[in-house]
Amino acid sequence: MEYKDKILAIIPARAGSKGIKDKNIIDLNGKPLIAYSIEAAKKSKYIDRIVVSTDGEQIAKVAKEWGADVPFLRPDYLASDTAKTIDAMVHCIETLKEMGDEYDYVVLLQPTQPLRTAKHIDEAIEQLISSGEESLVSISKVKDHPILIRTLDDTGHVVNLLNTSSTQRRQDFPDYYKVNGAIYVNKLNENFNLETSLNDNRLAYVMNEKYDVDIDELLDLKIAELMLTNNLSLKEKERKVKHG
C-alpha cells in the first residue's frame, strides 16, 4: 500500500525521569531504551522523518547516533514534571513548520514501549488512513479484568467497578481493553491542537498483550529484558528449522 501523505514520527524523551535515572537511554539488552523506538520507526514503510523531542543533550546525542533527528532542544517550560506530551508535540510540529517542514500525519512513539515493532506501526498507519478517521490509539486486553476490580466507599465496604455480577466463568468475561501507550496516530489539521487528548483518540489498533511492556520502574525493565531474550531465542530456533 502506498500513501502520498507525509508522516512524521515524534519520540518524546524528557531528561528528568523520576522512577529510573536517565530512563530513556538506560541500557536494555545492549541498547539504550530509546533505540528500540527509533529502530522500529526507521523500519516503517511510511514514516518520512523521525524527530526526538528532548531537553537533554545526552539523549539528543544518543538519538542521533541511532538515526533519529534532533533539530532543536525542547525549551525548559516543556521539560517540567507538569508539561504534557501534547504540548511538546505541538511545539515540535510548529517549530518544524517554521523551518519549512510540514506533515499530514504524526505518529507518537513513546520510548518506554520497546516491544512495539515496525509491523505494528505500519498496520496502525494503514488502518487509520484507510478508515478516513482522524485519530488512532493502540490498545491491549487488560490483564486484571474490571469485573473483579473494586473501589471502597466511605464506610469501608467494597463497591463493584462494573454494575454486573462477577459470578461467571472467566472465559465468559467480555473483552476489555486499555490504552497501552505504544502508538498514537493523528491527522494534522485544525482538530489537532493543545486541547487534543491523545488517550481519547477514536480508532482502536488492537495489539497482542505480549507486546505491552511500559518501562516505568526497574521491574518493568527486567520483564522487558526477559521478553526480548525469549523473542531472540525463538527467532534463532525458527532460523535453524528453516535452514536445517
Backbone bond lengths (Angstrom), bond angles and torsions (degrees), N, CA, C in turn:
res aa  C-N    CA-C-N  psi(-1)  N-CA   C-N-CA  omega(-1)  CA-C   N-CA-C  phi
1 M - - - 1.455 - - 1.530 109.50 -
2 E 1.314 116.85 133.89 1.458 120.93 -179.00 1.521 109.51 -117.77
3 Y 1.336 114.94 142.59 1.455 121.07 177.48 1.522 109.18 -127.80
4 K 1.313 115.87 144.01 1.459 120.59 176.52 1.524 111.39 -89.12
5 D 1.333 115.97 -12.83 1.463 120.14 -177.88 1.531 111.04 -66.45
6 K 1.340 115.09 143.87 1.460 120.51 174.28 1.521 108.00 -88.67
7 I 1.324 114.98 130.67 1.464 120.00 -174.52 1.530 110.19 -122.46
8 L 1.315 114.96 126.49 1.461 123.29 179.90 1.520 109.65 -105.47
9 A 1.319 116.82 134.57 1.463 121.33 171.09 1.526 108.18 -105.84
10 I 1.314 115.55 129.49 1.461 121.29 175.51 1.521 108.48 -114.28
11 I 1.329 115.41 128.34 1.462 121.89 175.69 1.524 106.83 -113.53
12 P 1.340 118.36 108.25 1.462 120.77 -178.71 1.531 110.54 -83.58
13 A 1.330 116.57 131.61 1.468 119.21 -175.87 1.528 110.03 -146.54
14 R 1.310 115.30 83.89 1.462 120.42 179.48 1.523 109.62 -72.42
15 A 1.320 117.14 144.45 1.468 121.58 -175.82 1.522 112.51 -75.16
16 G 1.318 117.93 -32.76 1.461 120.47 -172.18 1.506 114.96 -87.58
17 S 1.334 118.65 60.29 1.466 121.11 179.14 1.527 109.90 -71.63
18 K 1.331 116.61 144.61 1.464 121.86 -173.95 1.523 112.86 -95.97
19 G 1.333 117.15 -54.45 1.456 120.66 -173.51 1.523 113.97 -63.59
20 I 1.327 116.57 -42.64 1.466 123.04 179.63 1.526 107.74 -128.36
21 K 1.318 117.15 125.28 1.468 120.54 179.68 1.522 110.19 -62.63
22 D 1.325 115.97 133.60 1.473 121.94 -179.96 1.531 111.66 52.65
23 K 1.333 115.38 40.95 1.469 121.51 -173.30 1.521 113.28 -53.45
24 N 1.313 117.76 -44.03 1.466 120.26 -172.30 1.524 113.96 -66.09
25 I 1.329 116.14 -19.83 1.473 118.66 179.17 1.531 111.52 -121.58
26 I 1.326 117.20 15.31 1.460 120.08 177.67 1.525 109.76 -66.67
27 D 1.320 116.64 149.88 1.463 120.63 -177.75 1.525 111.44 -71.12
28 L 1.313 115.72 131.95 1.461 123.12 174.70 1.519 107.48 -133.45
29 N 1.317 116.93 103.94 1.471 122.75 -179.20 1.532 112.24 52.94
30 G 1.326 115.85 43.07 1.461 120.26 173.89 1.511 115.72 89.60
31 K 1.342 117.50 2.80 1.469 120.98 178.08 1.524 108.89 -132.28
32 P 1.334 116.98 149.63 1.471 118.29 171.21 1.517 109.62 -65.98
33 L 1.312 116.41 143.71 1.467 121.25 -175.25 1.527 112.57 -50.51
34 I 1.323 117.30 -43.81 1.467 120.69 -176.36 1.529 112.40 -64.01
35 A 1.338 116.53 -22.66 1.469 120.68 -177.83 1.526 112.05 -62.75
36 Y 1.322 117.60 -31.65 1.468 120.50 -178.55 1.527 111.12 -64.49
37 S 1.323 116.78 -40.36 1.467 119.96 178.61 1.524 110.96 -72.49
38 I 1.331 116.73 -38.24 1.466 119.86 178.45 1.525 110.41 -63.92
39 E 1.322 116.74 -44.92 1.467 120.11 -179.43 1.523 111.48 -64.29
40 A 1.333 117.24 -41.37 1.464 119.89 178.48 1.522 110.52 -61.75
41 A 1.337 116.73 -42.33 1.471 120.61 179.45 1.522 111.47 -66.54
42 K 1.321 117.34 -37.50 1.474 121.32 179.70 1.527 111.47 -65.52
43 K 1.329 116.83 -30.02 1.462 120.96 -179.54 1.525 112.56 -84.68
44 S 1.327 116.94 -8.16 1.468 120.31 179.04 1.519 110.63 -64.44
45 K 1.324 115.49 144.59 1.473 121.11 177.95 1.515 112.17 -79.11
46 Y 1.321 117.44 -15.45 1.460 120.14 -168.68 1.527 115.34 -116.63
47 I 1.313 117.70 -22.62 1.466 119.77 -175.91 1.525 110.36 -73.78
48 D 1.336 115.45 127.84 1.464 121.18 -177.45 1.533 113.02 -91.26
49 R 1.317 116.58 -29.72 1.460 118.89 -178.79 1.528 109.29 -151.91
50 I 1.325 115.81 141.93 1.468 122.24 179.04 1.514 107.64 -115.84
51 V 1.326 116.50 116.46 1.461 121.34 -179.85 1.525 109.20 -117.82
52 V 1.308 116.19 129.37 1.458 121.54 173.92 1.525 108.11 -95.93
53 S 1.332 115.21 124.72 1.463 121.29 177.39 1.521 108.22 -97.94
54 T 1.315 116.95 108.72 1.461 121.25 -176.29 1.522 111.30 -145.43
55 D 1.306 114.95 157.34 1.458 121.46 173.44 1.523 110.84 -104.68
56 G 1.333 117.02 -1.39 1.466 121.26 -174.06 1.519 113.52 -101.58
57 E 1.305 116.28 127.73 1.472 121.48 178.98 1.528 111.23 -62.43
58 Q 1.334 117.17 -40.82 1.465 120.19 -178.27 1.518 111.23 -68.98
59 I 1.336 116.27 -40.58 1.467 119.69 176.64 1.525 109.83 -62.15
60 A 1.330 116.41 -42.64 1.466 120.61 178.98 1.522 110.74 -59.73
61 K 1.318 116.27 -42.77 1.469 121.59 -179.81 1.524 110.78 -61.94
62 V 1.342 116.70 -47.28 1.463 121.19 -179.51 1.532 110.53 -64.97
63 A 1.326 116.16 -42.42 1.470 120.42 -179.30 1.523 111.09 -60.09
64 K 1.327 116.70 -42.93 1.460 120.83 179.11 1.523 110.88 -65.02
65 E 1.333 116.48 -39.50 1.467 120.53 179.93 1.526 111.70 -61.47
66 W 1.346 116.29 -29.44 1.463 120.43 -178.62 1.521 112.80 -96.28
67 G 1.322 117.30 4.90 1.457 120.09 169.61 1.515 117.06 105.01
68 A 1.333 117.93 9.03 1.465 120.75 176.74 1.523 110.55 -93.88
69 D 1.327 116.15 161.26 1.469 121.78 174.57 1.526 109.37 -95.03
70 V 1.319 115.28 139.85 1.467 121.29 171.66 1.528 106.09 -132.37
71 P 1.340 117.51 77.68 1.465 120.80 -173.24 1.525 113.69 -72.48
72 F 1.338 117.07 -12.71 1.466 121.21 178.79 1.524 107.60 -163.26
73 L 1.324 116.08 160.79 1.453 121.16 175.22 1.528 109.44 -95.60
74 R 1.304 115.02 146.30 1.456 121.32 178.44 1.534 109.62 -66.43
75 P 1.329 118.45 135.31 1.468 120.22 178.45 1.526 111.89 -66.07
76 D 1.334 116.44 158.57 1.462 121.80 -174.82 1.525 113.47 -56.85
77 Y 1.331 117.62 -37.03 1.462 119.33 -176.51 1.533 112.11 -68.16
78 L 1.325 117.13 -14.24 1.459 121.31 176.48 1.531 111.90 -102.19
79 A 1.327 116.06 9.88 1.462 120.60 -178.07 1.524 112.21 -115.74
80 S 1.326 117.03 6.80 1.462 120.77 -178.81 1.527 110.60 -81.85
81 D 1.344 115.70 170.50 1.459 120.69 178.81 1.524 112.19 -66.19
82 T 1.328 116.64 -22.92 1.469 120.58 -177.30 1.524 112.94 -93.45
83 A 1.317 117.41 -8.58 1.476 120.55 -179.27 1.527 109.71 -67.68
84 K 1.323 115.88 140.50 1.457 121.84 -178.94 1.528 110.39 -97.41
85 T 1.320 115.07 153.04 1.460 120.46 177.84 1.522 111.42 -60.37
86 I 1.337 117.18 -39.95 1.465 120.20 -178.75 1.530 110.48 -62.80
87 D 1.335 117.55 -34.46 1.467 120.84 177.84 1.527 110.65 -62.62
88 A 1.344 115.61 -44.56 1.465 119.92 179.66 1.521 111.04 -66.89
89 M 1.331 117.18 -36.24 1.462 120.84 179.41 1.531 111.29 -65.76
90 V 1.333 115.98 -48.20 1.467 119.83 -179.72 1.516 110.24 -62.13
91 H 1.335 117.05 -40.84 1.469 120.39 177.17 1.523 110.58 -60.33
92 C 1.332 116.63 -44.02 1.465 121.33 -178.93 1.525 110.86 -63.35
93 I 1.321 116.70 -47.00 1.471 121.59 -178.23 1.520 111.04 -64.05
94 E 1.332 116.82 -43.74 1.469 120.64 -179.52 1.522 111.67 -68.18
95 T 1.327 116.98 -37.53 1.464 120.26 178.68 1.523 111.07 -66.75
96 L 1.333 116.60 -41.95 1.460 120.39 176.85 1.531 110.76 -62.63
97 K 1.341 115.73 -38.60 1.468 120.28 178.52 1.525 110.53 -62.30
98 E 1.335 116.91 -41.61 1.467 121.23 177.01 1.524 111.40 -62.79
99 M 1.336 115.88 -26.29 1.463 121.58 178.87 1.529 111.18 -88.12
100 G 1.347 116.64 3.21 1.464 121.21 176.52 1.504 114.79 88.92
101 D 1.341 117.31 19.20 1.461 121.16 -176.40 1.528 109.04 -122.68
102 E 1.348 117.76 107.08 1.458 122.06 -177.07 1.524 111.42 -116.73
103 Y 1.341 115.22 154.70 1.462 121.01 -175.07 1.521 110.73 -135.14
104 D 1.345 114.68 161.22 1.467 121.68 179.20 1.526 112.04 -96.26
105 Y 1.327 115.70 -31.96 1.467 121.15 179.54 1.523 109.27 -136.83
106 V 1.338 115.02 153.16 1.455 120.36 174.04 1.528 108.25 -125.17
107 V 1.327 115.07 138.40 1.461 122.28 176.34 1.527 107.48 -115.34
108 L 1.315 115.87 121.38 1.465 120.35 177.13 1.521 108.71 -94.93
109 L 1.331 115.92 124.21 1.461 122.10 179.12 1.524 108.02 -123.27
110 Q 1.312 116.90 106.53 1.457 119.87 -179.87 1.531 109.60 -77.61
111 P 1.334 117.75 131.18 1.468 120.60 -175.30 1.521 114.19 -67.21
112 T 1.317 116.93 -11.77 1.464 120.45 179.99 1.525 112.77 -81.35
113 Q 1.337 116.95 6.36 1.472 122.03 179.24 1.530 109.68 -117.64
114 P 1.335 118.22 76.08 1.472 121.03 -172.54 1.524 115.39 -75.19
115 L 1.324 119.05 -13.51 1.464 120.33 -175.73 1.522 113.17 -90.86
116 R 1.326 116.92 -9.33 1.466 120.90 176.75 1.537 109.29 -69.74
117 T 1.334 116.40 136.43 1.465 121.16 -172.59 1.527 111.73 -113.30
118 A 1.337 115.39 171.87 1.464 121.07 175.61 1.522 111.14 -61.60
119 K 1.318 117.09 -34.20 1.469 121.12 177.90 1.526 110.35 -60.75
120 H 1.311 116.53 -44.50 1.462 120.38 177.68 1.533 111.00 -61.20
121 I 1.325 115.67 -45.43 1.466 120.44 -178.73 1.523 110.64 -60.62
122 D 1.325 116.52 -47.55 1.468 120.38 -177.48 1.525 111.74 -66.62
123 E 1.321 117.16 -39.74 1.463 119.87 177.89 1.528 110.82 -63.26
124 A 1.324 116.31 -39.48 1.465 120.37 179.66 1.528 110.72 -65.76
125 I 1.332 116.82 -43.88 1.471 120.92 178.72 1.528 110.21 -62.44
126 E 1.320 116.57 -46.98 1.468 120.96 179.40 1.528 110.96 -59.91
127 Q 1.330 116.35 -42.78 1.459 120.31 -177.76 1.526 110.84 -63.63
128 L 1.332 116.94 -43.72 1.463 119.26 -178.31 1.518 111.73 -68.12
129 I 1.332 117.59 -50.36 1.461 119.79 -175.73 1.521 111.07 -64.75
130 S 1.321 117.09 -38.51 1.470 120.14 179.18 1.522 112.31 -68.26
131 S 1.316 117.05 -26.73 1.464 121.12 -175.44 1.525 113.42 -78.60
132 G 1.334 116.30 -26.07 1.452 119.61 -173.89 1.522 113.36 82.97
133 E 1.332 117.14 -0.35 1.467 121.27 175.52 1.535 109.24 -75.45
134 E 1.340 115.62 172.89 1.460 120.15 -177.30 1.528 113.69 -107.80
135 S 1.330 117.86 -13.05 1.463 118.56 -176.84 1.518 111.10 -151.76
136 L 1.335 115.23 150.14 1.462 122.16 -177.88 1.521 108.81 -142.72
137 V 1.334 115.48 147.25 1.461 121.16 176.26 1.526 108.89 -136.57
138 S 1.320 116.74 141.96 1.465 120.18 177.93 1.531 109.58 -83.82
139 I 1.323 115.11 141.14 1.461 121.29 180.00 1.526 109.85 -135.36
140 S 1.336 115.52 159.13 1.460 122.11 175.63 1.514 108.76 -137.07
141 K 1.337 116.49 153.01 1.462 119.64 175.46 1.523 109.94 -60.26
142 V 1.327 115.79 142.75 1.463 120.06 179.47 1.521 110.07 -75.40
143 K 1.319 116.09 145.92 1.465 121.10 176.25 1.530 110.02 -83.72
144 D 1.323 116.89 -40.75 1.466 121.78 176.61 1.522 108.17 -96.23
145 H 1.323 116.31 107.07 1.455 119.25 -173.30 1.528 111.37 -71.20
146 P 1.335 117.63 135.73 1.474 120.80 -177.05 1.529 114.21 -63.76
147 I 1.335 118.03 -17.64 1.462 119.59 175.45 1.528 110.66 -62.39
148 L 1.331 116.54 -29.21 1.466 121.25 -177.75 1.525 113.02 -100.16
149 I 1.321 117.95 4.42 1.469 121.63 -179.45 1.524 109.73 -93.58
150 R 1.315 115.71 137.86 1.462 121.83 -177.85 1.532 110.97 -127.22
151 T 1.331 115.06 154.05 1.459 121.46 165.98 1.533 106.96 -112.85
152 L 1.338 116.59 174.57 1.457 121.06 177.72 1.515 109.38 -117.59
153 D 1.343 116.31 138.77 1.458 118.51 175.31 1.530 109.51 -87.70
154 D 1.326 116.73 -175.88 1.473 121.39 -175.44 1.517 112.95 -66.39
155 T 1.330 116.97 -17.97 1.466 119.83 -178.60 1.528 112.36 -97.96
156 G 1.333 116.36 1.58 1.458 119.68 178.65 1.506 114.45 88.55
157 H 1.326 117.08 8.93 1.461 120.61 177.61 1.534 110.27 -88.70
158 V 1.339 114.69 148.83 1.460 118.95 179.95 1.518 110.64 -77.22
159 V 1.317 115.03 143.95 1.466 121.85 178.49 1.522 108.06 -127.61
160 N 1.321 116.96 127.14 1.466 120.74 179.55 1.524 110.84 -63.24
161 L 1.321 116.24 138.30 1.454 120.23 174.86 1.523 110.07 -68.57
162 L 1.336 115.79 -41.09 1.466 121.15 177.83 1.517 110.03 -105.24
163 N 1.293 116.13 143.28 1.456 121.57 179.29 1.525 110.11 -84.75
164 T 1.319 115.15 66.14 1.460 120.95 -179.08 1.514 108.95 -154.30
165 S 1.310 117.24 157.47 1.459 121.17 -179.91 1.520 110.52 -73.51
166 S 1.329 115.75 140.48 1.464 119.86 176.61 1.526 111.07 -97.25
167 T 1.323 116.88 5.97 1.461 121.10 178.29 1.521 109.02 -85.78
168 Q 1.303 114.64 75.93 1.461 121.11 177.32 1.524 108.47 -155.65
169 R 1.309 116.12 160.90 1.470 120.22 -178.89 1.520 110.18 -67.88
170 R 1.320 115.74 143.85 1.469 119.87 -179.75 1.520 111.71 -57.20
171 Q 1.327 116.58 -37.21 1.462 119.36 -178.49 1.525 112.19 -67.98
172 D 1.343 116.37 -13.23 1.461 120.46 177.77 1.527 112.60 -97.00
173 F 1.329 116.66 -1.97 1.461 119.30 177.86 1.526 109.57 -62.74
174 P 1.326 118.86 137.11 1.468 119.98 173.94 1.521 110.61 -67.98
175 D 1.310 116.22 154.02 1.466 120.17 -179.46 1.529 110.80 -73.00
176 Y 1.331 115.30 135.04 1.461 121.64 172.17 1.524 108.16 -128.55
177 Y 1.305 115.13 149.15 1.460 120.69 -175.10 1.520 110.88 -129.38
178 K 1.321 114.95 160.49 1.463 120.67 174.53 1.521 109.07 -128.02
179 V 1.306 115.76 152.95 1.464 120.85 171.66 1.526 106.64 -69.20
180 N 1.338 117.43 121.11 1.464 119.03 -173.88 1.526 114.30 -96.32
181 G 1.334 117.65 -5.77 1.459 120.02 174.65 1.517 115.80 79.75
182 A 1.340 117.91 5.83 1.466 120.16 -174.78 1.527 113.35 -81.07
183 I 1.345 116.98 -42.53 1.469 120.93 -174.14 1.527 110.10 -142.53
184 Y 1.316 114.63 131.51 1.473 121.51 169.74 1.528 106.54 -129.90
185 V 1.323 117.13 131.94 1.465 120.42 177.32 1.527 107.82 -127.24
186 N 1.330 116.45 129.65 1.466 121.20 -178.98 1.522 111.09 -134.46
187 K 1.328 114.97 138.06 1.459 120.73 171.36 1.525 107.82 -72.99
188 L 1.330 116.19 137.12 1.455 120.24 -178.53 1.528 109.72 -92.40
189 N 1.315 115.20 99.38 1.458 121.89 175.51 1.521 107.86 -145.76
190 E 1.329 116.85 -163.90 1.467 119.88 -176.16 1.527 112.72 -65.61
191 N 1.324 118.21 -16.91 1.461 121.07 179.77 1.523 113.05 -82.95
192 F 1.339 116.47 -10.82 1.468 119.61 176.91 1.520 107.83 -98.67
193 N 1.314 116.63 110.46 1.462 121.71 -176.11 1.524 109.88 -155.53
194 L 1.314 116.82 -169.55 1.459 121.41 -177.12 1.527 113.33 -64.39
195 E 1.333 116.84 -18.44 1.458 120.90 179.46 1.525 112.49 -88.96
196 T 1.318 117.31 -3.63 1.465 120.96 -178.69 1.523 110.62 -65.36
197 S 1.332 116.30 129.95 1.463 121.91 174.87 1.520 108.00 -102.50
198 L 1.304 116.78 101.30 1.464 121.41 -174.02 1.527 112.61 -60.67
199 N 1.325 116.81 -37.51 1.464 119.57 179.76 1.522 112.38 -67.43
200 D 1.328 116.87 -14.26 1.456 121.35 177.74 1.526 112.18 -102.02
201 N 1.335 117.42 16.17 1.462 119.97 173.25 1.527 109.65 -52.59
202 R 1.333 116.06 146.89 1.466 121.39 -164.72 1.534 115.16 -78.07
203 L 1.322 116.57 -52.70 1.460 120.43 -172.58 1.533 110.14 -83.35
204 A 1.326 116.47 142.69 1.467 120.68 -177.68 1.521 111.06 -103.04
205 Y 1.328 115.84 130.46 1.462 121.29 168.71 1.526 106.10 -108.42
206 V 1.328 116.54 113.46 1.462 121.51 -173.97 1.534 109.89 -87.84
207 M 1.333 115.37 122.99 1.457 121.87 177.52 1.523 109.61 -110.26
208 N 1.316 116.17 145.08 1.461 120.53 173.50 1.532 109.22 -60.02
209 E 1.322 115.52 137.00 1.473 119.20 -175.44 1.521 113.66 -64.62
210 K 1.344 117.73 -13.44 1.466 119.16 179.14 1.527 111.68 -69.08
211 Y 1.335 116.95 -14.82 1.463 120.72 177.26 1.532 112.22 -94.92
212 D 1.315 115.91 1.29 1.465 120.62 -173.38 1.528 110.56 -91.15
213 V 1.309 116.64 85.05 1.463 122.61 172.55 1.524 107.43 -128.91
214 D 1.313 116.39 115.85 1.453 122.22 -179.18 1.523 108.03 -110.05
215 I 1.328 116.93 113.21 1.463 121.10 -174.02 1.523 110.19 -76.76
216 D 1.336 114.80 106.49 1.462 120.56 178.73 1.524 111.43 -123.29
217 E 1.331 115.99 -30.24 1.462 121.07 179.08 1.524 108.89 -140.50
218 L 1.343 115.90 173.61 1.468 120.49 -173.71 1.534 112.35 -61.72
219 L 1.323 118.22 -32.83 1.463 120.56 178.20 1.525 110.53 -62.20
220 D 1.331 117.13 -39.48 1.471 120.76 177.78 1.527 110.19 -61.75
221 L 1.330 115.54 -37.98 1.468 120.32 179.69 1.530 110.35 -64.16
222 K 1.320 116.64 -41.60 1.463 120.94 179.47 1.533 110.63 -65.41
223 I 1.332 116.48 -40.90 1.465 120.52 178.25 1.525 110.36 -62.50
224 A 1.339 116.30 -43.37 1.466 120.63 178.87 1.528 110.91 -63.05
225 E 1.326 117.49 -39.38 1.466 121.47 178.40 1.529 110.66 -60.48
226 L 1.322 116.31 -45.30 1.467 120.80 179.84 1.520 111.23 -63.64
227 M 1.342 116.18 -43.42 1.462 119.87 -178.25 1.518 111.57 -67.47
228 L 1.322 117.25 -40.07 1.461 120.62 178.03 1.524 110.67 -65.84
229 T 1.322 117.09 -41.07 1.469 121.46 178.80 1.524 110.49 -63.75
230 N 1.328 116.71 -43.05 1.466 120.61 178.72 1.524 111.28 -64.37
231 N 1.325 116.61 -39.43 1.467 120.65 178.82 1.519 111.02 -63.28
232 L 1.334 116.92 -41.77 1.468 120.99 178.62 1.522 110.61 -64.63
233 S 1.336 116.53 -39.90 1.469 120.61 179.18 1.525 110.96 -64.02
234 L 1.322 116.60 -42.08 1.461 120.65 178.93 1.524 111.32 -64.30
235 K 1.352 116.39 -41.93 1.465 120.06 179.45 1.522 110.95 -64.28
236 E 1.325 116.88 -37.27 1.464 120.30 179.19 1.525 110.23 -67.26
237 K 1.328 117.47 -40.62 1.468 120.90 177.68 1.526 110.59 -63.43
238 E 1.337 116.46 -42.51 1.461 120.92 178.61 1.525 110.89 -62.98
239 R 1.334 116.17 -39.00 1.485 120.44 179.84 1.531 109.61 -64.61
240 K 1.332 117.17 -42.13 1.471 121.09 -178.46 1.527 110.18 -66.36
241 V 1.335 116.99 -40.42 1.466 120.80 178.82 1.519 109.77 -64.86
242 K 1.325 116.49 -42.83 1.474 122.05 -177.36 1.526 111.48 -64.87
243 H 1.335 115.69 -39.80 1.468 118.89 -175.69 1.533 112.71 -101.36
244 G 1.307 115.69 8.29 1.460 119.82 176.86 1.496 113.11 73.08
